Amino acid sequence: MKVVVFGGTGLVGRKLIAYLLDNGHEVMIVSRNINKSKNIFSYEVSHIEWDYFTNLIPAGMEDADCIINLAGVSIADKRWNQKTKDAILKSRINATRAIVQSMKQKIINPKILINASAVGYYGDRGDEALTEESAPGDDFLANVCKKWEMEALEAQELGVRVVLIRTGIVLGDGGVLDKITLPYKFFMGGTLGSGKQWFSWVQEDDLAKIYLYCLENESVSGPVNATSLEPLTMKELNKVLGNVLKKPSFLFIPGFLIRLVMGEMADVVLKGQRALPQKITRLGFEYKYPQIKKALEEIIQKKN
C-alpha cells in the first residue's frame, strides 16, 4: 500500500515508518519541516512540506491508500499556559479537519484513516479498568482527545475505515523515558505524587506493530487502546526502574512540588489511566514486550 504519514519525524513516526518499509509499503512523509524530515530518513521515502494550518493538504498524495495522522504539537515540551494549550488542541484539530476535508473534496481518496489519540481520552478514573467501550473523561487532555477523534470519525461518512489509536506512554529511545529516568542518574529516583496513579505504557516496537496490524487487518475499526497487557502504578514503576537502573528509588516527591514546577502539565504524571487493550488482544495481536522489565532492560542496554 501507499501510506502517507502526517507528523512522521517524532519518536512514534520514526519507528513506525521503519516498520512500514520493512513490510513492503510505500511511504510518504508530510512534515512541517521538510529538511528535518529528509535528514532523519536516509532511506527511500518521499517528502511533502505542510504547516498543518492551511485548509487543504497539498498535492502529491492523490493515490494514497492509507493516511496515518500523527500530527500535533507535543504536550510535554513546555509548561502549559493558555497559548500552549490552544496550540496543543488546534494543531490536532486543524490537521485532522484538513485531511478529512480533502477527502470530502476528492483531493485524496484513501481507504483507511488511522488517527492518533491517547488514553488521556478517559481522564483520571482511579483504579477503574478502562477498555475501548469506556466513557471519556472531562479534563483538558480528555477533551482534546474527544474533539480530535470526532474530526477523524467524519471520514466514516465517506466509506473510509477509521481507526483511533489511543496510545499509552511510549517507551523508547527518547521521549518520556528520558525524563523519567533522569533523576535516577543523580541518585534521586523516587515516587512521583501519591504513587497510586496508573501508568499505561507501550514499548515503541509494539506500538509500531499495532499500527501495522490495524493497517493490514480490515476487521479493525474505531478506538484501539495501544497499551501493554500489564499497566502498573507509578509506585510499581519506580521499583522496576530502580531495579533495572541499579539505582536507589526511595525518594518521594509530593504532588504539590511537581505542580509548582510543571503547572497544569503536572497532570500528565500525577494522573493516569488503567487502560487495557481489549479490542486488539481479542483479535489475536501478540506483544513482543508484554512485561515492562524486559522492555526497559533492552531500551536502557541499547542507550548504554
C-alpha positions as CSV (number, residue, x, y, z in Angstrom):
1,M,0.0,0.0,0.0
2,K,1.0,3.6,-0.4
3,V,0.9,5.1,3.1
4,V,1.1,8.8,3.8
5,V,2.2,9.6,7.4
6,F,1.5,13.1,8.8
7,G,3.9,14.1,11.5
8,G,6.4,11.2,11.0
9,T,9.5,12.8,12.5
10,G,8.8,12.1,16.2
11,L,9.5,9.0,18.3
12,V,6.4,7.1,17.1
13,G,6.7,8.1,13.5
14,R,10.4,7.1,13.1
15,K,9.8,3.6,14.4
16,L,6.5,3.2,12.5
17,I,8.0,4.3,9.2
18,A,10.8,1.7,9.5
19,Y,8.2,-1.0,10.1
20,L,6.1,0.1,7.2
21,L,9.1,0.0,4.8
22,D,10.3,-3.4,6.2
23,N,6.8,-4.8,5.4
24,G,6.9,-3.6,1.8
25,H,4.7,-0.5,2.0
26,E,5.5,2.7,0.1
27,V,5.8,5.7,2.4
28,M,5.4,9.4,2.0
29,I,6.0,11.8,5.0
30,V,4.2,15.0,5.4
31,S,6.1,17.3,7.8
32,R,6.2,21.0,8.8
33,N,10.0,20.9,8.3
34,I,11.0,19.0,5.1
35,N,14.7,19.5,5.8
36,K,14.4,17.8,9.2
37,S,12.4,15.0,7.6
38,K,15.0,14.4,4.9
39,N,17.8,14.4,7.5
40,I,16.1,11.8,9.7
41,F,15.1,9.4,6.9
42,S,18.0,8.4,4.8
43,Y,16.1,5.5,3.2
44,E,13.7,5.7,0.3
45,V,10.7,7.7,1.3
46,S,9.1,10.8,-0.4
47,H,8.5,14.1,1.4
48,I,5.9,16.9,1.4
49,E,6.1,20.0,3.5
50,W,2.9,21.3,5.1
51,D,2.3,23.5,8.1
52,Y,-0.9,21.8,9.3
53,F,-2.9,25.0,9.4
54,T,-3.9,25.6,5.8
55,N,-7.4,24.4,4.9
56,L,-6.5,21.7,2.4
57,I,-3.5,19.4,2.2
58,P,-1.0,19.9,-0.7
59,A,-1.0,18.0,-3.9
60,G,1.1,14.8,-4.3
61,M,-0.7,12.2,-2.3
62,E,-3.8,11.6,-4.6
63,D,-3.1,7.9,-4.9
64,A,-2.6,7.2,-1.1
65,D,-4.3,4.0,0.1
66,C,-3.9,4.9,3.8
67,I,-3.4,8.1,5.8
68,I,-1.7,7.8,9.2
69,N,-2.2,11.0,11.1
70,L,0.3,11.7,14.0
71,A,0.3,15.4,13.6
72,G,0.2,17.6,16.7
73,V,2.2,19.9,19.0
74,S,3.9,17.9,21.8
75,I,2.1,18.1,25.1
76,A,5.3,17.8,27.1
77,D,7.8,20.3,25.6
78,K,6.9,23.3,27.7
79,R,4.9,24.5,30.7
80,W,1.2,24.9,29.8
81,N,-0.3,28.3,29.5
82,Q,-3.4,29.2,27.5
83,K,-1.3,29.7,24.4
84,T,0.3,26.3,24.7
85,K,-3.0,24.6,25.4
86,D,-4.6,26.3,22.4
87,A,-1.7,25.1,20.2
88,I,-2.0,21.5,21.5
89,L,-5.7,21.4,20.6
90,K,-5.6,23.5,17.4
91,S,-2.7,21.7,15.8
92,R,-4.5,18.4,16.1
93,I,-8.0,19.6,15.1
94,N,-6.8,21.7,12.2
95,A,-4.6,19.0,10.7
96,T,-7.3,16.3,11.0
97,R,-10.0,18.6,9.7
98,A,-7.9,19.5,6.7
99,I,-7.3,15.8,5.9
100,V,-10.9,14.9,6.1
101,Q,-12.0,18.0,4.2
102,S,-9.6,16.9,1.4
103,M,-11.3,13.5,1.4
104,K,-14.7,15.2,1.0
105,Q,-13.4,17.2,-1.9
106,K,-11.9,14.1,-3.6
107,I,-8.4,15.6,-3.4
108,I,-7.4,12.3,-1.8
109,N,-9.3,9.0,-1.7
110,P,-7.8,6.7,0.9
111,K,-9.5,3.6,2.0
112,I,-8.1,3.9,5.6
113,L,-7.5,6.7,8.1
114,I,-5.5,5.7,11.2
115,N,-5.6,8.7,13.6
116,A,-3.5,9.0,16.7
117,S,-5.2,9.7,20.0
118,A,-4.3,8.8,23.6
119,V,-5.5,7.0,26.7
120,G,-5.9,10.5,28.2
121,Y,-9.3,10.3,26.5
122,Y,-10.5,8.5,29.6
123,G,-9.4,11.2,32.1
124,D,-8.4,10.3,35.6
125,R,-10.5,7.3,36.7
126,G,-8.6,5.9,39.6
127,D,-8.4,2.1,39.6
128,E,-11.2,1.6,37.0
129,A,-10.2,-0.8,34.2
130,L,-10.7,1.1,31.0
131,T,-11.5,-0.6,27.7
132,E,-12.4,0.9,24.3
133,E,-16.0,0.9,25.4
134,S,-15.4,3.1,28.5
135,A,-16.8,6.7,28.5
136,P,-14.5,9.7,28.1
137,G,-13.2,12.0,30.8
138,D,-13.7,15.7,31.2
139,D,-10.3,17.2,31.8
140,F,-8.2,19.2,29.3
141,L,-6.4,16.2,27.7
142,A,-9.7,14.2,27.6
143,N,-11.4,17.0,25.8
144,V,-8.5,17.3,23.3
145,C,-8.8,13.6,22.5
146,K,-12.6,13.7,22.2
147,K,-12.5,16.6,19.8
148,W,-9.6,15.1,17.8
149,E,-11.4,11.8,17.4
150,M,-14.6,13.4,16.4
151,E,-12.8,15.2,13.5
152,A,-11.4,11.9,12.3
153,L,-14.6,10.0,12.6
154,E,-16.3,12.2,10.0
155,A,-14.3,10.3,7.4
156,Q,-16.6,7.3,8.1
157,E,-19.4,9.1,6.2
158,L,-17.2,8.7,3.1
159,G,-16.8,4.9,3.5
160,V,-13.3,5.3,4.9
161,R,-12.3,2.7,7.6
162,V,-11.3,4.9,10.6
163,V,-9.0,3.6,13.4
164,L,-8.3,5.7,16.5
165,I,-5.1,4.6,18.3
166,R,-5.4,5.6,21.9
167,T,-1.8,5.4,22.9
168,G,-0.3,5.0,26.4
169,I,3.1,6.3,27.5
170,V,5.5,5.2,24.8
171,L,8.8,3.6,26.0
172,G,11.6,4.0,23.5
173,D,14.9,5.7,22.9
174,G,14.0,9.3,23.9
175,G,10.7,10.8,24.8
176,V,9.1,10.3,28.2
177,L,11.5,7.6,29.3
178,D,14.5,10.1,29.3
179,K,12.6,12.4,31.6
180,I,11.5,9.7,33.9
181,T,15.0,8.2,34.3
182,L,16.9,11.4,34.6
183,P,16.6,11.8,38.4
184,Y,18.0,8.2,38.9
185,K,21.2,9.3,37.3
186,F,21.7,11.6,40.2
187,F,20.5,9.1,42.8
188,M,17.3,11.0,43.2
189,G,14.9,8.4,41.9
190,G,11.6,8.0,43.6
191,T,7.8,8.0,43.5
192,L,6.0,11.0,41.9
193,G,2.9,12.1,43.7
194,S,0.8,9.5,45.5
195,G,2.3,6.6,43.6
196,K,-1.2,5.2,43.2
197,Q,-1.8,6.7,39.7
198,W,-1.8,4.2,36.9
199,F,0.9,4.1,34.2
200,S,-0.4,2.6,31.0
201,W,2.6,2.1,28.7
202,V,3.6,0.5,25.4
203,Q,7.0,-0.3,24.0
204,E,7.8,1.5,20.8
205,D,8.2,-1.6,18.6
206,D,4.9,-3.0,19.9
207,L,3.2,0.4,19.1
208,A,4.6,0.3,15.5
209,K,3.3,-3.3,15.2
210,I,-0.1,-2.2,16.4
211,Y,-0.3,0.5,13.7
212,L,0.8,-2.0,11.1
213,Y,-1.7,-4.6,12.4
214,C,-4.6,-2.1,12.2
215,L,-3.5,-1.1,8.7
216,E,-3.4,-4.6,7.3
217,N,-6.5,-6.1,9.1
218,E,-9.8,-4.9,7.7
219,S,-11.6,-6.1,10.8
220,V,-10.1,-3.3,12.9
221,S,-12.0,-0.1,13.2
222,G,-12.9,2.5,15.8
223,P,-10.9,3.1,19.0
224,V,-8.0,0.8,19.9
225,N,-6.1,1.0,23.2
226,A,-2.5,0.8,22.2
227,T,-1.2,-0.1,25.6
228,S,0.6,-3.1,27.1
229,L,-1.2,-6.0,28.7
230,E,0.0,-5.0,32.2
231,P,-0.4,-1.4,33.3
232,L,1.2,-0.7,36.6
233,T,1.1,2.1,39.2
234,M,3.7,4.8,39.5
235,K,4.9,3.2,42.7
236,E,5.4,-0.1,41.0
237,L,7.1,1.6,38.0
238,N,9.5,3.3,40.4
239,K,10.6,-0.1,41.9
240,V,11.2,-1.6,38.4
241,L,13.2,1.4,37.3
242,G,15.4,1.3,40.4
243,N,16.0,-2.4,39.8
244,V,16.8,-2.1,36.1
245,L,19.0,1.0,36.6
246,K,20.6,-0.4,39.7
247,K,20.0,2.9,41.5
248,P,18.1,3.8,44.7
249,S,14.5,4.6,44.3
250,F,13.3,5.5,47.8
251,L,12.6,9.3,47.5
252,F,9.1,10.7,47.5
253,I,8.2,13.8,45.5
254,P,4.9,15.3,46.6
255,G,2.4,16.3,44.0
256,F,2.3,20.0,45.1
257,L,6.0,20.3,44.4
258,I,5.6,18.8,40.9
259,R,2.7,21.3,40.3
260,L,4.9,24.2,41.4
261,V,7.4,23.2,38.7
262,M,5.2,22.0,35.9
263,G,1.9,23.8,36.5
264,E,-1.2,22.2,34.9
265,M,1.1,19.9,32.8
266,A,1.8,18.0,36.0
267,D,-1.5,16.2,35.3
268,V,0.5,14.1,32.8
269,V,2.4,12.4,35.6
270,L,0.1,12.9,38.6
271,K,-3.0,11.4,36.9
272,G,-3.2,8.2,34.9
273,Q,-5.4,5.6,33.3
274,R,-5.6,1.9,33.8
275,A,-6.2,1.2,30.1
276,L,-6.4,-2.3,28.8
277,P,-6.0,-3.3,25.1
278,Q,-9.2,-5.4,25.0
279,K,-10.0,-5.0,21.3
280,I,-6.7,-5.8,19.8
281,T,-5.9,-8.7,22.1
282,R,-9.3,-10.3,21.3
283,L,-8.4,-10.1,17.6
284,G,-5.2,-12.0,18.2
285,F,-2.5,-9.4,18.4
286,E,0.7,-10.7,20.1
287,Y,3.0,-8.4,22.0
288,K,6.8,-8.6,21.8
289,Y,7.1,-6.9,25.2
290,P,4.2,-7.8,27.5
291,Q,6.1,-7.1,30.7
292,I,7.8,-3.7,31.4
293,K,11.0,-5.0,32.9
294,K,12.2,-6.7,29.7
295,A,11.2,-3.6,27.7
296,L,13.1,-1.2,30.0
297,E,16.2,-3.5,30.1
298,E,16.5,-3.7,26.3
299,I,16.0,0.1,25.8
300,I,18.5,1.1,28.5
301,Q,21.0,-1.5,27.3
302,K,20.8,0.0,23.8
303,K,21.3,3.5,25.1
304,N,24.4,2.5,27.1
